[in-house]
Amino acid sequence: MLRYKLIKKFKYINVIELPPIIDKNKEPMIYGGVVTKQIFKFLINYKLINSININKLKKKLYKEKYFIKAFRVSYPKQLLLKIPRSLFIDRFLRMISDKF
């Protein structure tokens, strides 16, 4: 939703898609509780999801600075938004929906 609004509002904007960021201790740097962080740590350790460390992030941002892509603006599907769910389930559903 935020990406859609930013692309619509600003003519020149770079959107950089990144996997979860990990620190020096291989801990995921995500917003969430202890359980969410442990689940993401498990997923990263077993290579079920990609991750990126700070050094690779710096290199990627440097490359992206000079790389311009055109994005097709599409409004995100809004399904079952009124159902209460945990932050982890919400992120998991977003990961699934981004793949399709």
Buried (B, 14 or more C-beta within 10 A) or exposed (E): EEBEEEBEEEEEEEEEEEBBBBEEEEEBEBEBEEEBBEBBBEBBEEEEBEBBEEEBBEEBEEEBEEEEEEEEEEEEEEEEEEEEEEEBEEBBEEEEEEEE
